[in-house]
Amino acid sequence: MIDVLRQSYYVAWGDMMFMKHNFWNILVMSLMSPILYLIAFGYGLRTGSTELGLSYVAFVIPGIVALSSLNTSFSATSTRMNVQRLYYKSFDEMMLCPLSLHAIVLGKSALGMVRGLLACGLLYALGLFLAPELQVTPLFVVSVVMNCAVFSFLGVAAALIAKSHQSMATFNSLVILPMTFLCGTFFSISSLPGVFQALLYCLPLTHASECIRAAALPDYYGFPWLCMLAMAAFMVAFYVLDWWLLKTRRI
Amino acid sequence: MCDQMNGDVIEIHDLVKRFDDKVAVDHLDLNVRRGEIFGFLGPNGAGKTTTVRCISTLTDFDEGTISISGHDVRRDQMAAKNCMGVIQQQISLDKDLTIRENMISHAMYHMIRRDERDARIAELSDYFGLGEYLDKPVDSLSGGWKKRAAIICAMLHDPEVLFLDEPTTGLDINARRLLWDIVRSLQKRGTTVFLTTHYIEEAEALCDRVGIIDHGRLIALDVPRVLCDSVGSITVEYLEDGKTTYRHFKNRQDAQEFASRLETDSDIRIRRTSLEDVFVELTGRSAEVLG
């Protein structure tokens, strides 16, 4: 186990150097879209309170944290890996080395997790200032970390499957973008018809939004343990998918 | 780790690799001796790169066995990987990092201790004259320097065998000759070199033995001079109906007799058979056999 963790660090080291070289650029890119969402949806379109007596800004900030962790973790992992695999060919170099496949999955998803946590941390710090109802609880931290892990692992799988940059863009448009808007980030999915609710509960971000919102607003929502279990299931499933893709060389 | 000190360093037995219905490597048997520069020749699409990818574990294969220094690449993959370094056809450095960071990454992948790593990077950079470029971004270097950096990355863990897949493709003639010198110096350091190329003069200049692959099959395997003698050590080259024609003879006397009987106004050249003649003769013949 310690050996796998050490190897994961070795795999992640190059990506961390990449982040170090581009830190300010990455920071601005990670924060730009969540802040735009906050301004457009939190202040521009909706004001006032929800039926629970909660301000809409306080309701929407955990949703934006959930979608930023998705966007940042997924795109940080998948874009860099896609480039390394298809254009630089440096991913093949790594596959030629005596590294455990578990270490490769964990190491390559580290960049997404770190960037996701950084973006969420900064956004939530701003959110705590804008909406005093929000709280930092251990469950909030666990939920955000889990969501970053889920979408980093999904990013690894997408980068391993993608045959070109174009197919990554297609995956983004067909899977990631709809999740961003529909999975309870900007509105409660309980307002949707049952069929849509059932469909949306098949997607990981719906569970993440519910967990993050409940953990950030413990005075208003009970924590949805089943959603956390579903997130854990998605995390394990995507991890196993990554490992299997590498093991069977289906890349 | 790479503990087998004698005998063949690469042993390939009955290797088959298929891509759907296409057989890319067809029952290949091949042994490479320790310390030699082995040239693996073939036309484009013959199966050279697929063979290297199978040996280096990047691509799984359908049948057969491959071992590196006695380690089976399927059953004992980690030990086999420790015994080899691979320089891919396309320069495979991470262009978002500096040359030194690329080297450190490689050393980390091979679990080399920090002090040993720094010493190896310094030693090899000095040896290949790359010292002043270590902290520059990859893309600021020319193709030849990038290739040298890639070789250093592949050499950091001191592998027993180094695979060079079309190493001089895209390099100018100066960079190409420099790389040849590097390959010779690697052999002097005791490294076995497995070189795939479609540049015949490269194989002729460098290799102790060559294997020629076509349509996934090994169609010849020997030292270059013996291969030349096998098709005829002397070649007559002349123009016939506007097309350059080559005829091979066992000795110069037979070649001269043939040339004297030719009814042509164009120049006739009588010369030693080159590896290129062997390559054209054998791959042309195998194309006819395979239809």
Interface residues (C-beta under 8 A of the other chain):
Chain A: Q7 Y10 V11 W13 G14 M17 F18 H21 N22 R80 Q84 Y88 K89 S90 D92 E93 M94 M95 L96 C97 P98 L99 T248 R249
Chain B: S56 T57 L58 T59 D60 Q77 M78 A79 K81 N82 M84 V86 Q88 Q90 I91 S92 L93 D94 K95 D96 L97 E101 N102 I104 S105 H106 M108 Y109 H110 M111 C153
